Amino acid sequence: GCLPMPVFGSEAPTSGTCGDGLHWVLDGKGTLTVSGAGRMEDYWYSGPNAPWYPHADRIRRILVEEGVTRVGVYAFFACAAETISLPDTLESIGMGAFCECTNLTGISIPDSVTDLGMEAFADCESLADVDLGQGVQSLGNHTFSSCYALKEITVPASVKTVGYLCFYRCSGLERVTLESGVTSIEENAFRDCSALKRIVLPPTVKLMEKEVFYNCAAVQQIQVTVVIV
């Protein structure tokens, strides 16, 4: 059954530090704001956790302000946030940073981000809208695995490699477009994408490992684009 939503009305903000020059505050309405300049510390899902983790189920919005250059490993693991705002100063997103944020519905990654860690958005089962930006260099292992609500994805030209099990069990995924620039697709990258119907592959793809589309029984079209010189 559905649990009642927590009441934030008179709750006092909670705050602290999360890296050299970085400060965080959770207000009474469930907005977690990270501000300052520099890199966020790394954490771990089994501990030590991020300092806001005890309040994870009360976080409704994550606001990372301009000046922050890195989101730490497992920084927002299992937070209940529905929306996340990332700054144009951001350069990297650590492994598992938003893993198991099951209420998150969309994410827009700034063009400034070049490094997107493995499992960064794994098990974000409500994630339906993803803009990867134009800077990410590779998609690592399990980056978007078990994102059941994701229906389509465009992998930008900046990405060279789509990693192992990257979109594993994205059972709602219907359309995949890889822009010209992607050179390799690793084993089982789209395994168990049971709704996948259409894939667009660019001429830049030089390596496709085995079982990339394993158990993708609904595939109707694989379009390979060509360059006419």
Disulfide bonds with the S-S distance in Angstrom:
none
